[in-house]
Amino acid sequence: MAALGSPARTWLGLLRELRYLNAATGRPYRDTAAYRYLVKAFRAHRVTSEKLCRAQHELHFQAATYLCLLRSIRAHVALHQEFHGKGERSVEESAGLVGLKLPQQPGGKGWEP
């Protein structure tokens, strides 16, 4: 469990990812169902007087896993937007990409003897 970090750090990371997700819509992240669920879950699994609170560790692990998922999705979308293909290219454009030129027909395009 030591590799997870503190629950507060995980909580702040989740809030940051919710802000990134809702920046496109313009809605405040506090109005979302995900935010309300996270607040409810973190409040329900606060540290109690027990020496070992298994439910809190389980919640922290699930929250850290969800945070990793949200960060990975955001990174995937950024990479996809940057390197996504621009569609079909013509033969001339493809040849130009690798530094080649297509031979010209003697009478121009569509020339037949």
N, C-alpha and C positions, 0 to 999 in steps of 0.2 A: 504493500500500500504506500510505501514511502515515495515511490516513483510518480504517484499521482499529483503531488503538490498539495497545497492547502485547498480546502473547499471554497474559501473566499476567492482565491485566484480563479478557480474553475467557474464560480458564479459570475465574476467580472468578465471572464472570457465569453461566457454564454450571452451576457448582456451586450457585449461588443458585437458578436455575430448577429444578434437580433437587430441591432441598429443598422448593420450593413445590409441585412435582408430587407428592412423596411425603408431604407433610404430611397430606393427606386419608386416606392409607392407614395412616399410623402406622408404616410400615416405615422404617428408616434408609436414606438415599439411597445409602450406600456398598454396600448389598447388591444393588443393581440391576445389570442387564446393561448399561444405558446408561453408568453410572459406570465400570464395568470397561472398557468399550470406549473411553471417552474417555481414561482413564488410559493404556491401552495405546497409543493413537494418539499422544497428546502425548509419551509417552516415546520412541516410535519415531522421532518427527520432531524431536528436540531439535537445537539449533544444533550444527553440527559445525565442523571446521576449514576447510571450504570457504568461499570468499568469498561465493558466492551459493547458498543452499540453496533451490532451487525447491520441493522437496517440503514444506519447512516453511512457506513462504509459502502454498502451496496448502492445506495443512491449516489454517492460521490463517484463511484466507478462508472455507473451508467451516465452520469452527467459529463464526466471526462470523455467517455466514448462518444457521446452525442456532440460534444464540442469538437472533437477530432473530425467527426463526420461533416459538421458544418464548415470547418476550415478547409477540409479537402474538397468539398463541393465548390466553395468559392474559388479555390485555386484552379480547379478543373475548368470552371466557366471562364476564368481569365485566360488560361492557356488555350482553350477552344476558340475564344474570340480572336486571339492573336494569330493562331496558326491554322485556322479553318480555311479550307480551299475556297477559291473564288468561283468555282463552277468549271464547266468545260471550257477548254481553250482550243483555239483553232490549231491546225498543223503548223502554220507559219509562226504563231506565237510560241508554241512548244519548241520548235526548232530554234527560235531566237533566244529562248531561255538557256539553252546549252551552247550557244555560240555558233549555230549553223545557219546556213541560208538554203532555201529551197531553190532548185534550178528553175530558170525561167524558160517557158516554152517559146519557140521561135516566133510564132505568130500572136503571142499573147494568150490570154486565158481563153480556153474554148477553141483553140485553133485546131482544125482537122485538115489533113492533106487531101 
